[in-house]
Amino acid sequence: MKQEINPQDTSRARAFELWMSSPMPMVTVTKTFDVTRLIRFSRRNCLKFNMSICWCIGKAASRMEEFYLLPEQGKLYRFDKLAVNVIVSNKEGGINSCDIPYYDDLERFSTDYLALTQKASEKCQSFFVEDAMVIGTSAMTATELDCIVNQYTDEFSNPFVSWGKYHKGWLRTTLPISFQFHHVQMDGGHAAQFLDRLQNTIRAM
């Protein structure tokens, strides 16, 4: 459920005053992740690697209250659940957007991921979840990338996670992941905490 809240009643009151009207309120940070265990886990269980990353992102974010807040058009909203957005290549050579509701149950999330992305690809149609806080993602897996900085538009202030192709090293496989967030939603310390939680989630697979 999406509910408008008074910023003054939250821990983000000062941040709202400072950054809500800023012409560039987005911050991007990048961290290189060890994804060796996640790749092995995905292969062993016949799971798509990008789906596994999306689930790990949802799991890490679900433990942080900042991810349930959305600054939008001069107001602050709170949600009670999360979704992860993915960009899908469709059969006509274009792309569509697809929101996957987040569940702690990996199998349920994977089932929805496969069904919804296939539907978006075949129908060349985007699918959105209106009553959940959506974490955007983009996987540009055609090449290895060091960092991705997304464009900023006041039409989209959701957190955004992006990555390229993972790098196979001698002893481990690594993947730089970029994380963009609105400064009203969280501070740099929260972003660092999220990235650490994401790495711990990946390592625990």
Helices and strands as residue ranges (DSSP letters): E 2-5, G 7-9, H 13-19, E 26-34, H 36-44, H 49-62, G 65-68, E 69-72, E 75-79, E 82-89, E 95-101, H 106-123, E 133-139, E 160-163, E 167-168, E 173-182, H 188-203
